[in-house]
Amino acid sequence: MKFIKNENGYLLVLTLIVLTVISIFLLSFLQISASHNKQIEQTSDTYEVTSVAEMGVEYFDAIIYREIEILIIKMIDDIDQLNTNNYNNQEEYNLAVKNIKNNYMKNIIPQKINEIFSSHIGKSFDIASISSFHIEDYTYKNEVWEVIILGELFESNKTKRLKSIFEIPNEEILFSILYNENTNGGSPNEPIISILPQFPNTKPPIGTVDCTKLFSPCQSNSLNDYLRTITNLELYYTNNSMTNINQSLETLKKLYVDNNLNISSSFALKPLSEIYVNGSLEIGGYSGGEGAIFYSKGDFITNSKSDFSNINIYTEDSFKSTQNLNIKESKIYANNWNVHKINHIENSHIEIKNVQDFQKIDSIKDSNLTVHSNTNFWGIDSMTASKIIVNGIASFNDKHSINLNNSIIISKNIKFNTTGDNNNNVIRLQRNSYYCLLDKPTTDISKNFQINDHSKVLILDDINGSNNINNGDSIISVKKEIFNEKCEISTDDNTIKPATPDLKMNDDLVFFTDVIY
């Protein structure tokens, strides 16, 4: 048999077969790749339109936050307008405050939220002309809103609906920093300061110009009259003393000093000015400065100024004065206290971490005084619609009386210091006043009190205490719930805290509690 040995054209056939197989694989790959790219594009559009809808949730959350904060400030103003003289006792005043809060929480705030949602139905918010979001619909039931927010991509006509669940937090969550942060003074029901404002960097930032350039902020080591030509002056002062101030600081907005500062001469201060000293601050007399802030890392010293009105003083060391002080519509926070005497405190908050002695105080009215240590009191002639909190033992000294009128003193325990056989320590409780004790006294204290007009001494005893304070006794052991209510505090962790919820909103607060995709 004869075989054909001519192989001409074999390579051509093989090449065609290989090319055919490669083409099949290539076409399949391109088809798969195109499908995959389409899926990626669709997924990308889905992510993008979902982000647009989520942006709508964040936007309306921010709007509601702003509107509620405005209403909270209005509520604070309404509470501050209450005149304690119009109420017969603390309970009537507390009821009036409660009614105002309930009206805002149950009526005014929900009505405002409804107005926001209804006014934005169908109203689109364009984002860079490529997408938008709007409220499609909402329902309200049982103090909860269900809001449908629609996100849309213009080019792909892709849309995404998110159902957002919105509800108003309770008071404890909603009001989370400090009651009446925006005002000075106020009702006797306000809690203590407790949280200091943030202390800024007092060193001049790199590139801060000299004040001779007449720019603000600026830095200088001396004071000259040209400073008053700089509107809203923010001054980094690099010296440690100020003399012959004249009118140099009359346009001052903020003063930063990175060491000790002694202001020896009197000066006029612009309202709402802020002075920050990274050391001790000693001042002479000043005028004006309504709502101003003095904040020193070291001692705050004033030996020529006696009247403080509508001012905020914070010192992380000692408040020192040889003057007889009058404090009105002000806030003072200090780690330590070394003051000769206080004549009058009115519509003010004072909080001190450590103080050994409070020399005789002539009067306290519509104010809070809080001390976080054992403290000696040398008499209070008149205490009206006010509260004193002592997170320690309150000691009262021989022949010095304390007179309360519609007021509260709270301490962990109480001690009467006597020097002779006749005990003249007397605390007079009148017009629904309370003295509240976290711990049971180890001695008989009944002889040290004169109790009238529905006033009481309340001793915390959550095991054997009574739920009734109207049994005719003037000194009563009561359970925690009654104790906290009448003394207007919280004692859950055996420390004394204000019971009134804070009324400045938390910056991290989110109102939309759930988003359903």
Summary of the structure (lengths in Angstrom):
residues: 517
radius of gyration: 34.5
end to end distance: 79.8
largest distance: 148.7
contacts: 1636
relative contact order: 0.09
helix: 25%
strand: 38%
